[in-house]
Amino acid sequence: FMLQVIISVILTAVMLLWSREMLLVFGASENTIGFAMDYMSIYALGTLFVQLTLGMNAFITAQGFATVGMQTVLIGAVLNIVLDPIFIFGYCGEALSGTTGAAVATVLSQGVSCVWVIRFLTGKKTILRLKKENFFPGAKLILPCIALGLATFTMQASESVISVCFNSSLLKYGGDLAVGAMTILS
C-alpha cells in the first residue's frame, strides 16, 4: 500500500514537472498541446486514486472476489460516463468545461473507485485485510515482489516505447486526426 502511495507521488511530480515534454513525445502536436496540458494538469493529481484502485483491485480478485473486482471497474467507468457530459459541457460552470471538465470527471470517478476498494479491503468480507502494521514491509517481502513483477514491467515499458514510436510516425504522416484515431482504438 505505502509503496503504491510513494510511486504515485513520484509519478504525479514527474507528470506535473515534465508534462509538456512527455505529451509531445507521446504524440501531442502544437495544435493539441493546450488541450493535453489542461487535461494532464488535473489528471496527474488523480494518480494516487488510479494507482491504488488498479493495484489494490488485484488483491480483491486474487482472494476470489472477481465480482467485487469487476464492480470496482464498473463504478469508475459508469461514473465517468455519467460525469463527462456534465463537466465537459460546462453544466458546473465555465471553469469546469471542455478538457478540464473531462479530467475532473475522470479523477472524481477514480476517487470513488479508490474509496470502494479501500473500504472493501478494510471490511469484514475480505480474507487479507489492510492493516496499518503491514504498510511498511521489509526488503524480505518487497524484493521477491519486484522480481515477480519485473517481466510484466518490462513488457509494459516496451509497449510504451512502441506507442511513442507509433504516435510520432502517425503525427508526422497522418497528423492530429491519425493520432486521435489511434488513441481511441487504444
LINWOUR-V496278 format. One record per residue. SS is DSSP state (alpha for helix, beta for strand, coil for the rest). PHI is phi in degrees with one decimal (none if undefined). PSI is psi in degrees with one decimal (none if undefined). Layout:
ss=SS phi=PHI psi=PSI
ss=SS phi=PHI psi=PSI
//
This chain:
ss=coil phi=none psi=-53.7
ss=alpha phi=-66.1 psi=-33.2
ss=alpha phi=-63.3 psi=-39.8
ss=alpha phi=-66.1 psi=-37.1
ss=alpha phi=-64.3 psi=-45.2
ss=alpha phi=-62.8 psi=-46.0
ss=alpha phi=-61.9 psi=-39.3
ss=alpha phi=-63.1 psi=-42.2
ss=alpha phi=-63.5 psi=-42.9
ss=alpha phi=-63.9 psi=-46.3
ss=alpha phi=-61.2 psi=-40.7
ss=alpha phi=-60.9 psi=-46.5
ss=alpha phi=-61.4 psi=-44.7
ss=alpha phi=-61.5 psi=-45.2
ss=alpha phi=-65.9 psi=-36.6
ss=alpha phi=-74.9 psi=-37.4
ss=alpha phi=-74.4 psi=-40.5
ss=coil phi=-120.2 psi=31.9
ss=alpha phi=-63.5 psi=-43.4
ss=alpha phi=-60.7 psi=-47.7
ss=alpha phi=-63.1 psi=-43.5
ss=alpha phi=-63.2 psi=-44.5
ss=alpha phi=-64.1 psi=-39.3
ss=alpha phi=-65.1 psi=-40.0
ss=alpha phi=-64.4 psi=-38.7
ss=coil phi=-81.8 psi=1.9
ss=coil phi=119.8 psi=2.3
ss=coil phi=-70.9 psi=145.6
ss=coil phi=-110.6 psi=177.8
ss=coil phi=-63.5 psi=-24.5
ss=coil phi=-75.4 psi=-29.9
ss=coil phi=-111.2 psi=-6.2
ss=alpha phi=-62.7 psi=-34.2
ss=alpha phi=-62.6 psi=-45.8
ss=alpha phi=-64.4 psi=-43.1
ss=alpha phi=-64.4 psi=-40.2
ss=alpha phi=-65.7 psi=-41.2
ss=alpha phi=-58.4 psi=-45.6
ss=alpha phi=-67.3 psi=-47.2
ss=alpha phi=-63.7 psi=-37.8
ss=alpha phi=-63.3 psi=-30.8
ss=alpha phi=-87.0 psi=-47.4
ss=alpha phi=-59.5 psi=-37.1
ss=alpha phi=-59.1 psi=-32.9
ss=alpha phi=-69.1 psi=-18.4
ss=alpha phi=-96.0 psi=9.2
ss=alpha phi=-57.1 psi=-40.1
ss=alpha phi=-58.2 psi=-44.3
ss=alpha phi=-62.4 psi=-44.9
ss=alpha phi=-62.9 psi=-47.4
ss=alpha phi=-62.4 psi=-46.1
ss=alpha phi=-67.5 psi=-40.7
ss=alpha phi=-62.8 psi=-51.4
ss=alpha phi=-68.1 psi=-43.1
ss=alpha phi=-69.1 psi=-45.1
ss=alpha phi=-77.0 psi=-25.7
ss=alpha phi=-62.5 psi=-31.6
ss=alpha phi=-62.5 psi=-33.3
ss=alpha phi=-69.2 psi=-32.3
ss=alpha phi=-68.5 psi=-48.9
ss=alpha phi=-64.3 psi=-40.2
ss=alpha phi=-64.0 psi=-23.7
ss=coil phi=-86.3 psi=2.0
ss=coil phi=95.2 psi=10.3
ss=coil phi=-102.1 psi=59.6
ss=alpha phi=-61.4 psi=-35.9
ss=alpha phi=-64.5 psi=-42.2
ss=alpha phi=-65.8 psi=-39.7
ss=alpha phi=-61.0 psi=-40.7
ss=alpha phi=-68.1 psi=-36.8
ss=alpha phi=-62.4 psi=-35.8
ss=alpha phi=-59.3 psi=-47.0
ss=alpha phi=-66.0 psi=-44.0
ss=alpha phi=-63.9 psi=-39.1
ss=alpha phi=-58.3 psi=-49.3
ss=alpha phi=-64.3 psi=-43.8
ss=alpha phi=-68.4 psi=-48.9
ss=alpha phi=-65.7 psi=-43.0
ss=alpha phi=-62.8 psi=-38.3
ss=alpha phi=-64.7 psi=-41.6
ss=alpha phi=-62.8 psi=-38.7
ss=alpha phi=-71.8 psi=-43.6
ss=alpha phi=-77.0 psi=-29.5
ss=alpha phi=-52.4 psi=-55.3
ss=alpha phi=-62.5 psi=-33.6
ss=alpha phi=-62.8 psi=-45.5
ss=alpha phi=-85.3 psi=-35.4
ss=alpha phi=-65.4 psi=-44.0
ss=coil phi=-88.4 psi=9.1
ss=coil phi=76.8 psi=25.4
ss=coil phi=-68.1 psi=-13.7
ss=coil phi=-104.6 psi=12.8
ss=coil phi=113.5 psi=159.6
ss=alpha phi=-62.6 psi=-32.6
ss=alpha phi=-66.1 psi=-24.5
ss=alpha phi=-111.4 psi=45.0
ss=coil phi=-117.2 psi=164.3
ss=alpha phi=68.7 psi=-140.9
ss=alpha phi=-67.1 psi=-31.9
ss=alpha phi=-63.4 psi=-42.3
ss=alpha phi=-63.3 psi=-40.5
ss=alpha phi=-62.4 psi=-40.1
ss=alpha phi=-67.0 psi=-41.6
ss=alpha phi=-63.1 psi=-42.1
ss=alpha phi=-60.8 psi=-42.2
ss=alpha phi=-65.8 psi=-45.6
ss=alpha phi=-64.1 psi=-43.6
ss=alpha phi=-61.3 psi=-42.5
ss=alpha phi=-62.7 psi=-44.5
ss=alpha phi=-67.3 psi=-33.9
ss=alpha phi=-63.0 psi=-41.8
ss=alpha phi=-65.5 psi=-42.9
ss=alpha phi=-60.8 psi=-39.4
ss=alpha phi=-63.3 psi=-44.1
ss=alpha phi=-61.9 psi=-41.2
ss=alpha phi=-58.1 psi=-47.9
ss=alpha phi=-63.4 psi=-47.5
ss=alpha phi=-65.5 psi=-40.4
ss=alpha phi=-62.7 psi=-40.3
ss=alpha phi=-66.3 psi=-45.9
ss=alpha phi=-73.2 psi=-9.9
ss=coil phi=-107.3 psi=0.1
ss=coil phi=-86.2 psi=-173.2
ss=coil phi=-86.3 psi=-21.1
ss=coil phi=-72.7 psi=-32.1
ss=coil phi=-71.8 psi=150.6
ss=coil phi=-85.7 psi=-48.4
ss=coil phi=-98.6 psi=104.0
ss=coil phi=-93.7 psi=141.3
ss=coil phi=-67.5 psi=127.0
ss=coil phi=-131.9 psi=142.9
ss=alpha phi=-57.4 psi=-36.8
ss=alpha phi=-68.5 psi=-14.1
ss=alpha phi=-101.5 psi=6.7
ss=coil phi=-71.6 psi=-22.8
ss=coil phi=-122.6 psi=73.7
ss=coil phi=-71.9 psi=158.2
ss=coil phi=-87.0 psi=178.6
ss=alpha phi=-62.1 psi=-30.1
ss=alpha phi=-59.3 psi=-31.3
ss=alpha phi=-94.5 psi=-38.8
ss=alpha phi=-71.4 psi=-42.5
ss=alpha phi=-60.6 psi=-45.0
ss=alpha phi=-63.1 psi=-34.0
ss=alpha phi=-64.9 psi=-42.2
ss=alpha phi=-64.1 psi=-43.3
ss=alpha phi=-61.3 psi=-39.9
ss=alpha phi=-66.5 psi=-37.9
ss=alpha phi=-88.8 psi=-4.6
ss=alpha phi=-63.1 psi=-40.2
ss=alpha phi=-64.2 psi=-44.3
ss=alpha phi=-64.8 psi=-41.7
ss=alpha phi=-59.6 psi=-44.3
ss=alpha phi=-62.3 psi=-42.5
ss=alpha phi=-63.5 psi=-45.2
ss=alpha phi=-68.8 psi=-35.9
ss=alpha phi=-64.5 psi=-41.1
ss=alpha phi=-63.1 psi=-41.5
ss=alpha phi=-63.0 psi=-35.1
ss=alpha phi=-66.3 psi=-41.4
ss=alpha phi=-63.2 psi=-41.9
ss=alpha phi=-62.9 psi=-40.7
ss=alpha phi=-61.1 psi=-42.5
ss=alpha phi=-61.1 psi=-44.4
ss=alpha phi=-62.6 psi=-45.7
ss=alpha phi=-59.2 psi=-49.6
ss=alpha phi=-64.5 psi=-39.1
ss=alpha phi=-67.3 psi=-37.6
ss=alpha phi=-68.0 psi=-43.2
ss=alpha phi=-61.9 psi=-41.2
ss=alpha phi=-64.4 psi=-40.8
ss=alpha phi=-68.7 psi=-43.4
ss=alpha phi=-101.8 psi=-19.1
ss=alpha phi=-124.1 psi=-14.6
ss=alpha phi=82.1 psi=-170.4
ss=alpha phi=-60.7 psi=-35.6
ss=alpha phi=-63.7 psi=-41.5
ss=alpha phi=-65.8 psi=-41.5
ss=alpha phi=-64.4 psi=-42.4
ss=alpha phi=-62.6 psi=-41.6
ss=alpha phi=-64.2 psi=-42.2
ss=alpha phi=-67.1 psi=-36.7
ss=alpha phi=-63.7 psi=-42.9
ss=alpha phi=-63.4 psi=-42.5
ss=alpha phi=-63.2 psi=-37.5
ss=coil phi=-68.9 psi=none
//
